[in-house]
């Protein structure tokens, strides 16, 4: 199967009452605009979340004023232009079915069918454990009878259901329906069973994406992952990178599904600047994944001509990179282990910090391969069970290094592994609400006591030479004593306890507080400098060094055994009112230097293959960057 790239995701959720539905629609012109924009694959509406079908369905409900076969004509014309068509269907959000059949709706714990904002879209949802299951699967079979290239099943919603059928089935299975966790587990099982049914219906080799599951929960059923993220409309710019760094370890093909919207889905009149959309595409290239742009087509019109001319300009440039990027894999030094139960919990902080510091990393689960990494990080709350402890022990025995923080690797009795307890005494949870630390070596602009902002444990290095920072308690905890609110809590004194410890062989390091969560909450540069001090002591020969690059830039490496691709992105969002905005590209002046581990004979600016200055020194290739506007890619051979 060809690599997925240059995608478009077209929403078409259409309210009843569009009196001139399809007025200006023409399937040939639709396909031509996509083809002219260099699009290779689309997610195309077959059934929307209002519950209307856009083909002459017998099982479902066609849009009331639709004439002919809208979906079928699009499929035919796109295939003639060599554009793959993945059929979009909304599964657990179907308002027409819900309106006509209340017994098909999910019931929440309070007995409600309708809840939340009734002018939005998620105010009632559908239960796949009801006879709605048979209804929606008949429509799925109808769509699969077309020569589609795959299915994009949206709104695979896992929220619990307390309808009569679900409650009867749970009681019959011995499930306590007052146990919210058990009810959630039953709801997940229903959803997973439905996903397996879909996979059995869809012919082998067809694409499938099940939107609503965690990426690892259905990696045996899916063929690719789409990281949905409209950065300016709710997800934020910190969402994509950790998700991409996780997804690319599960599936070969990963798409960054961004959007053209100023706000969010359904924003018919919103269009981000070209620089903003380019920024998102460049983020995808930096992470070694591909990209898709979301659109919402007007129900009476066709695709916006000018918009697709702009997209065509963006995709036209990225096409020139593809002979290098199609086979390139993301290169990394660091593996960040997150537990299944903390999925998504502390990723944004560590991903942002390490990206700003130009460290290359993957986010992985505890059962994935760790031997390929030079350093493993267990951030803030990572629980180490018996299996992970065995894996980590073998990893250290083979020369690996581990950096942990907060309560990671501990339980109520202390450190779980003797690799930590051999050189650190665990002294329980930190009861302070506002602890401080001071490094022995100055690492910031002031040699002072710095706030932790997010406490975890107390500990003391057995040998003071293993300590890199001391723990400092405050005069008071923040509290009310009947007379004063203790808001002002200055540091009191050194306690002899340790804030940061690194073993003598530099194999293990531990920070006593939740440094990555604290960084995401407070953006404290002294926390980032502390992490940089630890990593550079443990792993001095990291993959990329870019000491003169601004923290707002991103520098990453992808490649093959034959060549490497150096990605340099300098554009970044600016907060403006309630949105983070990119209006124009940032320009980086020429002369900055980036160090890439390895000895490469040549460095060339792509796609023109113009040589740029480079020199090999002490095991690194030092690339002197030209002026960069927004983003550039360099070929190292």
C-alpha positions as CSV (number, residue, x, y, z in Angstrom):
1,X,0.0,0.0,0.0
2,X,1.3,3.5,-0.9
3,X,2.3,5.8,1.9
4,X,-0.6,7.9,3.2
5,X,0.1,11.6,2.6
6,X,-1.3,14.9,1.5
7,X,-4.7,14.1,2.9
8,X,-8.0,16.1,3.3
9,X,-10.6,15.3,5.9
10,X,-14.0,16.7,4.8
11,X,-16.7,17.2,7.4
12,X,-20.3,17.4,6.0
13,X,-22.5,17.4,9.1
14,X,-25.7,18.9,7.6
15,X,-28.7,20.1,9.5
16,X,-32.2,19.4,8.1
17,X,-33.8,22.3,6.3
18,X,-31.0,23.3,3.8
19,X,-33.5,24.2,1.1
20,X,-30.9,24.5,-1.7
21,X,-28.9,21.5,-0.7
22,X,-26.3,20.6,-3.4
23,X,-27.1,23.7,-5.4
24,X,-23.6,24.2,-6.8
25,X,-22.2,20.8,-6.2
26,X,-20.4,19.1,-9.1
27,X,-18.5,15.8,-8.5
28,X,-16.1,16.4,-11.4
29,X,-15.2,19.9,-10.2
30,X,-14.9,18.6,-6.7
31,X,-12.4,15.9,-7.7
32,X,-10.5,18.4,-10.0
33,X,-10.0,20.9,-7.1
34,X,-8.6,18.1,-5.0
35,X,-6.3,16.8,-7.8
36,X,-5.1,20.3,-8.6
37,X,-4.2,20.7,-4.9
38,X,-2.0,17.5,-5.1
39,X,-4.3,15.6,-2.7
40,X,-3.8,11.8,-2.7
41,X,-6.4,10.7,-0.1
42,X,-9.6,12.1,1.5
43,X,-11.9,11.1,4.3
44,X,-15.3,11.5,2.6
45,X,-18.7,11.8,4.2
46,X,-21.0,8.8,3.7
47,X,-23.0,9.4,6.8
48,X,-22.8,12.4,9.1
49,X,-23.4,12.8,12.8
50,X,-26.9,14.1,12.2
51,X,-27.6,10.6,10.9
52,X,-28.1,11.4,7.2
53,X,-26.6,9.3,4.5
54,X,-25.3,10.9,1.3
55,X,-26.0,7.9,-1.0
56,X,-29.3,6.2,-1.8
57,X,-29.4,4.1,1.4
58,X,-32.1,1.5,2.0
59,X,-31.1,0.9,5.7
60,X,-30.5,4.5,6.8
61,X,-32.0,7.9,6.1
62,X,-30.8,9.8,3.0
63,X,-30.5,13.6,3.3
64,X,-34.1,14.7,2.6
65,X,-33.5,16.8,-0.6
66,X,-30.5,14.9,-2.0
67,X,-30.8,13.8,-5.6
68,X,-28.8,11.0,-7.0
69,X,-25.8,9.4,-5.3
70,X,-23.5,12.2,-4.0
71,X,-21.1,9.9,-2.2
72,X,-20.9,7.4,-5.1
73,X,-20.3,10.2,-7.7
74,X,-17.5,11.6,-5.6
75,X,-15.9,8.2,-5.2
76,X,-16.0,7.6,-9.0
77,X,-14.5,11.0,-9.9
78,X,-11.8,10.8,-7.3
79,X,-10.8,7.3,-8.3
80,X,-10.4,8.6,-11.8
81,X,-8.0,11.2,-10.5
82,X,-6.1,8.5,-8.5
83,X,-7.3,9.9,-5.2
84,X,-8.2,7.4,-2.5
85,X,-11.5,7.7,-0.8
86,X,-12.0,6.6,2.8
87,X,-15.7,6.7,3.8
88,X,-16.5,8.7,6.9
89,X,-19.3,7.5,9.2
90,X,-20.4,8.7,12.6
91,X,-21.1,5.7,14.8
92,X,-22.3,6.6,18.3
93,X,-23.5,10.1,17.4
94,X,-26.6,9.8,15.1
95,X,-29.2,12.4,16.0
96,X,-31.8,11.3,13.5
97,X,-31.8,7.8,14.9
98,X,-31.8,9.1,18.4
99,X,-34.7,11.4,17.7
100,X,-36.8,8.6,16.3
101,X,-35.8,5.9,18.7
102,X,-35.1,7.0,22.3
103,X,-34.5,3.4,23.3
104,X,-31.3,3.5,21.1
105,X,-29.8,6.3,23.2
106,X,-27.2,6.0,25.9
107,X,-28.6,6.8,29.4
108,X,-26.2,8.4,31.9
109,X,-25.9,7.6,35.6
110,X,-28.6,10.2,36.4
111,X,-31.1,8.6,33.9
112,X,-30.7,11.3,31.3
113,X,-30.7,10.9,27.5
114,X,-30.4,14.6,26.7
115,X,-27.6,16.5,28.5
116,X,-25.0,19.2,28.1
117,X,-25.4,22.0,25.5
118,X,-28.4,21.2,23.2
119,X,-27.2,23.7,20.6
120,X,-24.0,21.7,20.2
121,X,-23.6,18.1,18.9
122,X,-22.8,15.8,21.8
123,X,-26.0,16.2,23.8
124,X,-27.3,12.6,23.1
125,X,-25.4,9.6,22.0
126,X,-26.2,6.1,20.8
127,X,-25.9,2.7,22.5
128,X,-24.3,-0.1,20.5
129,X,-25.7,-2.6,23.0
130,X,-29.3,-1.8,21.8
131,X,-30.9,-2.6,18.5
132,X,-29.3,0.5,17.2
133,X,-26.3,-1.8,16.6
134,X,-28.2,-3.7,13.9
135,X,-29.3,-0.4,12.3
136,X,-25.8,1.2,12.1
137,X,-24.2,-2.0,10.9
138,X,-26.6,-2.3,8.0
139,X,-25.5,1.1,6.9
140,X,-21.8,0.1,7.3
141,X,-22.4,-2.9,5.1
142,X,-24.0,-0.7,2.5
143,X,-21.0,1.7,2.4
144,X,-18.6,-1.2,2.3
145,X,-20.4,-2.5,-0.8
146,X,-18.9,0.5,-2.6
147,X,-15.3,0.3,-3.9
148,X,-14.1,2.4,-1.0
149,X,-10.4,2.5,0.1
150,X,-11.3,2.3,3.8
151,X,-13.5,3.5,6.7
152,X,-13.0,6.4,9.1
153,X,-15.4,5.6,11.9
154,X,-15.9,8.7,14.0
155,X,-17.4,9.1,17.5
156,X,-16.6,5.6,18.7
157,X,-17.7,6.9,22.1
158,X,-16.8,4.9,25.2
159,X,-18.9,6.7,27.8
160,X,-20.9,4.4,30.1
161,X,-24.5,3.5,29.5
162,X,-27.2,2.8,32.1
163,X,-30.0,1.9,29.7
164,X,-32.3,-1.0,30.6
165,X,-30.6,-3.4,28.2
166,X,-27.1,-2.5,29.4
167,X,-28.1,-2.8,33.1
168,X,-29.9,-6.1,32.5
169,X,-26.8,-7.5,30.7
170,X,-24.4,-6.3,33.4
171,X,-26.5,-7.8,36.2
172,X,-26.7,-11.1,34.2
173,X,-22.8,-11.0,34.0
174,X,-22.4,-10.3,37.7
175,X,-21.3,-6.7,37.2
176,X,-22.1,-4.3,40.0
177,X,-23.9,-1.4,38.3
178,X,-23.2,0.9,41.2
179,X,-19.4,0.5,40.4
180,X,-18.6,3.2,37.9
181,X,-15.4,1.5,36.9
182,X,-17.0,-1.8,36.2
183,X,-19.8,-0.1,34.1
184,X,-17.1,1.7,32.1
185,X,-15.4,-1.6,31.5
186,X,-18.6,-3.1,30.2
187,X,-19.1,-0.1,27.9
188,X,-15.5,-0.5,26.5
189,X,-16.1,-4.2,25.9
190,X,-19.3,-3.3,23.8
191,X,-17.3,-0.8,21.8
192,X,-14.4,-3.1,21.2
193,X,-16.7,-5.9,20.1
194,X,-18.2,-3.5,17.6
195,X,-14.8,-2.6,16.3
196,X,-13.9,-6.2,15.8
197,X,-17.2,-6.7,13.8
198,X,-16.3,-3.8,11.5
199,X,-12.8,-5.3,10.9
200,X,-14.5,-8.6,9.9
201,X,-16.8,-6.8,7.5
202,X,-14.2,-4.6,5.8
203,X,-12.3,-6.4,3.1
204,X,-8.6,-7.2,3.9
205,X,-6.2,-4.4,2.9
206,X,-8.7,-1.6,3.3
207,X,-7.8,1.3,5.6
208,X,-9.6,1.6,9.0
209,X,-9.4,4.2,11.6
210,X,-11.5,4.0,14.8
211,X,-11.7,7.5,16.3
212,X,-12.5,7.3,20.0
213,X,-10.2,4.6,21.2
214,X,-6.7,5.2,22.7
215,X,-4.2,4.4,19.9
216,X,-2.9,1.2,21.5
217,X,-6.3,-0.3,22.2
218,X,-7.1,-1.1,18.5
219,X,-3.6,-1.2,16.9
220,X,-4.4,-4.8,15.9
221,X,-7.5,-3.6,14.0
222,X,-6.4,-0.3,12.4
223,X,-4.0,0.3,9.5
224,X,-3.0,3.8,10.4
225,X,-3.5,6.5,13.1
226,X,-4.8,10.1,12.5
227,X,-3.8,12.5,15.3
228,X,-6.7,14.9,15.3
229,X,-5.6,18.3,16.5
230,X,-6.9,21.7,15.6
231,X,-4.3,23.6,17.6
232,X,-6.0,26.9,17.5
233,X,-9.4,25.5,18.4
234,X,-9.4,23.6,21.7
235,X,-6.5,21.0,21.4
236,X,-3.7,23.6,21.7
237,X,-0.2,23.5,20.1
238,X,1.1,21.2,22.8
239,X,-1.2,18.4,21.9
240,X,0.3,17.1,18.6
241,X,4.0,16.4,19.4
242,X,3.4,14.0,22.3
243,X,0.6,12.2,20.5
244,X,2.7,11.8,17.3
245,X,5.8,10.6,19.2
246,X,3.5,7.9,20.8
247,X,1.5,7.0,17.6
248,X,4.5,6.4,15.4
249,X,5.5,3.5,17.6
250,X,2.2,1.8,17.0
251,X,1.5,2.2,13.3
252,X,3.7,2.7,10.2
253,X,1.4,5.4,8.8
254,X,0.5,8.4,11.0
255,X,-1.3,11.5,9.8
256,X,-1.4,14.8,11.6
257,X,-5.1,15.9,11.0
258,X,-5.0,19.6,11.5
259,X,-7.6,22.0,10.0
260,X,-8.1,25.1,8.0
261,X,-10.4,26.5,10.7
262,X,-9.8,29.6,12.8
263,X,-11.9,28.2,15.6
264,X,-12.9,24.5,15.4
265,X,-14.9,22.0,13.4
266,X,-18.1,23.5,11.9
267,X,-16.4,26.9,11.5
268,X,-17.6,27.5,8.0
269,X,-16.3,31.1,7.8
270,X,-12.9,30.6,9.5
271,X,-9.6,30.2,7.7
272,X,-6.2,30.2,9.2
273,X,-3.4,32.0,7.5
274,X,-1.3,30.1,5.0
275,X,1.7,30.4,7.4
276,X,-0.4,28.8,10.1
277,X,-1.4,25.8,8.1
278,X,2.2,25.4,6.8
279,X,3.4,25.5,10.4
280,X,1.2,22.5,11.2
281,X,2.5,20.6,8.1
282,X,6.1,21.4,9.1
283,X,5.4,20.1,12.6
284,X,4.4,16.8,11.0
285,X,7.5,16.6,8.9
286,X,9.7,17.4,12.0
287,X,8.0,14.4,13.8
288,X,8.5,12.0,10.8
289,X,4.8,11.7,10.1
290,X,2.5,12.8,7.3
291,X,-0.4,15.3,7.3
292,X,-4.0,15.9,6.5
293,X,-6.0,19.2,6.5
294,X,-9.6,19.3,7.8
295,X,-12.3,21.2,5.9
296,X,-16.1,21.5,6.3
297,X,-17.9,21.7,2.9
298,X,-20.9,24.0,2.5
299,X,-24.0,22.0,2.0
300,X,-25.2,24.0,-1.0
301,X,-21.8,24.7,-2.6
302,X,-18.6,23.0,-3.6
303,X,-15.1,23.0,-2.2
304,X,-13.7,26.6,-1.8
305,X,-11.6,27.2,-4.9
306,X,-9.2,29.7,-3.3
307,X,-8.7,27.6,-0.2
308,X,-7.7,24.6,-2.3
309,X,-5.3,26.7,-4.4
310,X,-3.6,27.7,-1.1
311,X,-3.5,24.0,0.0
312,X,-2.1,23.1,-3.4
313,X,0.7,25.6,-2.9
314,X,1.6,24.0,0.5
315,X,1.3,20.4,-0.8
316,X,3.3,21.4,-3.9
317,X,6.3,22.3,-1.8
318,X,6.0,19.2,0.4
319,X,5.8,16.9,-2.7
320,X,9.4,18.0,-3.5
321,X,10.6,16.5,-0.2
322,X,8.8,13.1,-0.6
323,X,11.6,11.2,-2.3
324,X,13.5,11.7,0.9
325,X,10.8,11.7,3.6
326,X,8.7,8.7,2.4
327,X,11.2,6.2,3.8
328,X,12.6,8.3,6.6
329,X,12.1,7.4,10.2
330,X,12.3,9.6,13.3
331,X,15.7,9.4,15.0
332,X,15.7,9.5,18.8
333,X,17.9,9.0,21.9
334,X,15.4,9.1,24.7
335,X,12.4,6.8,25.5
336,X,9.7,8.3,27.8
337,X,7.7,5.5,29.5
338,X,4.1,6.3,30.3
339,X,1.8,3.8,32.0
340,X,-1.5,2.8,30.4
341,X,-3.4,4.4,33.2
342,X,-1.6,7.7,32.8
343,X,-2.1,7.9,29.1
344,X,-2.0,11.6,28.2
345,X,-1.4,12.7,31.8
346,X,2.0,14.2,31.9
347,X,3.0,14.2,28.3
348,X,2.6,17.8,27.3
349,X,5.1,19.1,29.9
350,X,7.9,16.7,29.1
351,X,7.3,16.9,25.4
352,X,7.4,20.7,25.4
353,X,10.5,20.9,27.6
354,X,12.5,18.3,25.7
355,X,11.5,19.9,22.3
356,X,12.6,23.3,23.5
357,X,15.9,21.8,24.6
358,X,16.3,20.0,21.2
359,X,16.3,16.4,22.7
360,X,14.9,13.7,20.4
361,X,12.4,11.4,22.1
362,X,9.7,8.7,21.8
363,X,6.8,8.2,24.1
364,X,6.2,4.5,24.7
365,X,4.3,2.1,26.9
366,X,6.0,-0.2,29.4
367,X,5.6,-3.2,27.1
368,X,7.4,-1.6,24.2
369,X,11.1,-2.1,23.2
370,X,13.5,0.1,25.3
371,X,16.8,-1.3,24.3
372,X,17.2,1.1,21.4
373,X,17.4,4.2,23.6
374,X,20.4,5.7,25.3
375,X,18.3,7.1,28.1
376,X,14.9,6.2,29.6
377,X,12.8,8.8,31.4
378,X,10.1,7.8,33.9
379,X,8.2,11.1,34.3
380,X,6.5,12.2,37.5
381,X,4.0,9.3,38.2
382,X,5.2,6.3,36.2
383,X,4.4,3.1,38.1
384,X,7.0,0.3,37.9
385,X,5.4,-3.1,38.2
386,X,7.3,-6.4,38.4
387,X,7.5,-6.8,34.6
388,X,8.8,-3.3,34.0
389,X,11.3,-3.6,36.9
390,X,12.7,-6.7,35.2
391,X,12.9,-4.9,31.9
392,X,14.6,-1.9,33.4
393,X,17.1,-4.0,35.3
394,X,18.1,-5.8,32.1
395,X,18.3,-2.4,30.3
396,X,20.7,-0.9,33.0
397,X,22.7,-4.1,32.9
398,X,23.3,-3.6,29.2
399,X,24.5,0.0,29.7
400,X,21.3,1.9,29.7
401,X,20.5,4.9,31.8
402,X,17.3,6.0,33.6
403,X,16.2,9.4,34.7
404,X,13.0,9.4,37.0
405,X,11.1,12.1,38.8
406,X,8.4,12.6,41.4
407,X,6.9,9.4,42.7
408,X,8.0,7.3,39.6
409,X,9.4,4.0,40.6
410,X,8.1,4.2,44.2
411,X,5.3,2.8,46.3
412,X,4.3,3.4,49.9
413,X,7.4,1.5,51.1
414,X,9.9,3.3,49.0
415,X,11.8,2.8,45.8
416,X,10.7,-0.4,44.1
417,X,14.1,-1.2,42.6
418,X,17.4,-1.4,44.4
419,X,19.1,0.5,41.6
420,X,17.6,3.6,43.3
421,X,17.5,2.5,47.0
422,X,21.2,1.5,46.9
423,X,22.1,5.2,46.7
424,X,19.0,7.1,47.8
425,X,17.0,6.8,51.1
426,X,13.3,7.2,50.5
427,X,11.6,9.2,53.3
428,X,8.0,9.3,52.4
429,X,5.7,11.8,50.7
430,X,6.5,15.5,50.8
431,X,4.0,17.0,53.2
432,X,4.9,20.5,52.1
433,X,2.8,22.4,49.6
434,X,5.5,24.8,48.6
435,X,9.0,23.2,48.7
436,X,12.2,24.7,47.2
437,X,15.5,23.4,46.0
438,X,19.0,24.8,45.4
439,X,21.6,23.3,43.1
440,X,25.2,23.0,44.1
441,X,26.3,24.3,40.8
442,X,24.7,27.4,39.4
443,X,22.7,26.6,36.4
444,X,20.6,29.7,36.0
445,X,20.9,33.4,36.0
446,X,20.8,33.6,39.8
447,X,22.3,31.3,42.4
448,X,19.1,31.1,44.5
449,X,16.5,28.9,46.0
450,X,14.0,27.9,43.4
451,X,10.4,26.8,43.9
452,X,9.3,23.2,43.0
453,X,5.7,24.1,42.3
454,X,4.7,20.5,42.4
455,X,5.8,18.3,45.3
456,X,6.1,14.5,45.4
457,X,8.6,12.7,47.8
458,X,11.3,13.3,50.3
459,X,14.6,11.6,49.9
460,X,18.3,11.8,50.9
461,X,21.3,10.6,48.9
462,X,23.4,8.2,51.0
463,X,26.5,9.8,49.8
464,X,26.4,13.6,49.5
465,X,28.6,13.5,46.4
466,X,25.6,11.9,44.6
467,X,23.5,14.9,45.3
468,X,23.1,17.7,42.7
469,X,20.5,19.8,44.5
470,X,19.4,20.2,48.1
471,X,15.8,20.2,49.4
472,X,14.6,23.3,51.2
473,X,11.4,23.4,53.3
474,X,9.3,26.6,53.6
475,X,8.6,28.4,56.9
476,X,4.9,27.5,56.5
477,X,2.5,25.5,54.4
478,X,-0.2,27.4,52.7
479,X,-3.1,27.3,55.1
480,X,-5.6,29.2,57.2
481,X,-5.1,29.1,61.0
482,X,-8.1,31.2,62.1
483,X,-6.0,34.5,62.0
484,X,-4.0,34.5,58.8
485,X,-4.1,33.0,55.4
486,X,-0.5,31.8,55.0
487,X,-0.1,32.9,51.4
488,X,3.5,34.1,51.7
489,X,5.7,31.0,52.3
490,X,9.4,31.8,51.8
491,X,12.1,29.2,51.9
492,X,13.4,28.6,55.4
493,X,16.5,26.5,55.4
494,X,18.4,23.6,54.0
495,X,17.4,20.3,55.6
496,X,20.2,18.0,54.5
497,X,17.7,16.2,52.2
498,X,18.2,15.8,48.5
499,X,16.2,17.3,45.7
500,X,18.3,15.7,42.8
501,X,20.5,12.7,43.0
502,X,22.7,11.0,40.3
503,X,24.4,7.7,41.0
504,X,28.2,7.6,40.8
505,X,28.2,5.6,37.6
506,X,25.7,8.1,36.1
507,X,23.3,5.2,35.5
508,X,20.3,6.5,37.6
509,X,19.1,10.0,38.3
510,X,16.0,11.0,40.4
511,X,14.3,14.4,40.9
512,X,12.2,14.4,44.1
513,X,9.3,16.5,42.6
514,X,7.0,16.4,39.6
515,X,9.2,18.6,37.5
516,X,7.5,18.0,34.1
517,X,4.0,18.8,35.4
518,X,5.5,21.8,37.2
519,X,7.0,23.0,33.9
520,X,3.8,22.7,32.0
521,X,2.0,24.6,34.7
522,X,4.5,27.4,35.3
523,X,6.9,27.4,32.3
524,X,9.8,27.8,34.7
525,X,13.1,28.0,32.8
526,X,15.1,26.9,35.9
527,X,13.2,23.6,35.8
528,X,14.2,23.1,32.2
529,X,17.8,24.0,33.0
530,X,17.8,21.5,35.8
531,X,16.7,18.8,33.4
532,X,19.3,19.8,30.9
533,X,22.0,19.6,33.5
534,X,20.9,16.1,34.4
535,X,20.6,14.8,30.8
536,X,23.9,16.3,29.7
537,X,25.7,14.7,32.7
538,X,24.2,11.3,32.0
539,X,24.2,11.5,28.2
540,X,26.8,14.1,27.0
541,X,26.7,12.9,23.4
542,X,23.1,13.5,22.6
543,X,21.9,13.3,19.0
544,X,21.4,17.0,18.4
545,X,23.1,20.0,20.0
546,X,21.8,23.5,19.2
547,X,23.0,25.8,21.9
548,X,22.5,29.0,19.8
549,X,19.0,28.2,18.5
550,X,16.0,29.9,20.2
551,X,13.9,27.8,22.5
552,X,10.9,28.5,20.3
553,X,12.5,26.6,17.4
554,X,12.3,22.9,16.8
555,X,15.2,20.9,15.5
556,X,14.8,17.1,14.8
557,X,16.3,14.4,12.7
558,X,14.7,11.7,10.6
559,X,16.3,9.4,8.0
560,X,17.4,6.1,6.7
561,X,20.6,4.1,6.9
562,X,21.8,6.0,3.8
563,X,21.0,9.6,4.8
564,X,19.6,11.8,7.5
565,X,17.2,14.7,7.2
566,X,17.7,17.7,9.6
567,X,14.5,19.6,10.2
568,X,14.6,23.1,11.4
569,X,11.4,25.0,12.2
570,X,11.5,28.5,13.5
571,X,7.9,29.7,13.2
572,X,5.9,29.4,16.5
573,X,2.4,30.5,17.7
574,X,1.7,33.7,19.6
575,X,-1.1,34.1,22.2
576,X,-3.6,36.7,21.0
577,X,-6.6,37.0,23.2
578,X,-8.2,33.6,23.5
579,X,-6.2,32.0,20.7
580,X,-2.7,31.1,19.8
581,X,-2.1,32.5,16.4
582,X,0.4,32.2,13.6
583,X,0.0,35.1,11.1
584,X,3.3,35.1,9.3
585,X,6.5,33.1,9.4
586,X,9.4,33.8,11.7
587,X,12.7,34.5,9.9
588,X,15.9,33.2,11.5
589,X,19.1,35.0,10.5
590,X,21.9,33.1,8.9
591,X,24.9,31.8,10.9
592,X,23.3,29.6,13.6
593,X,25.0,26.3,14.1
594,X,23.5,22.8,14.7
595,X,25.6,19.8,15.8
596,X,24.4,16.4,14.6
597,X,26.0,13.3,16.0
598,X,27.8,11.4,13.2
599,X,30.2,12.2,10.5
600,X,28.5,13.3,7.2
601,X,30.5,14.3,4.1
602,X,27.9,16.8,2.8
603,X,25.0,18.9,3.9
604,X,22.5,20.2,1.4
605,X,19.4,22.5,1.6
606,X,16.4,20.7,0.2
607,X,14.7,20.4,-2.2
608,X,17.1,22.3,-4.3
609,X,20.1,20.4,-2.9
610,X,22.2,23.6,-2.5
611,X,25.3,22.8,-0.4
612,X,25.5,24.5,3.0
613,X,28.6,24.9,5.2
614,X,29.4,21.9,7.4
615,X,32.4,20.6,9.2
616,X,33.1,17.3,11.1
617,X,34.5,17.8,14.6
618,X,34.7,15.4,17.6
619,X,32.2,12.9,16.2
620,X,29.7,15.6,15.2
621,X,28.8,17.3,12.0
622,X,28.4,21.0,12.6
623,X,25.9,22.5,10.1
624,X,25.9,26.3,9.7
625,X,22.4,27.3,8.8
626,X,21.4,29.8,6.1
627,X,18.6,32.2,6.7
628,X,15.4,30.3,7.3
629,X,11.9,31.5,6.8
630,X,9.5,29.3,8.7
631,X,11.1,25.9,8.0
632,X,13.8,24.2,6.0
633,X,15.0,20.6,5.6
634,X,18.7,19.6,5.1
635,X,20.1,16.4,3.6
636,X,23.1,14.9,5.4
637,X,25.0,12.2,3.6
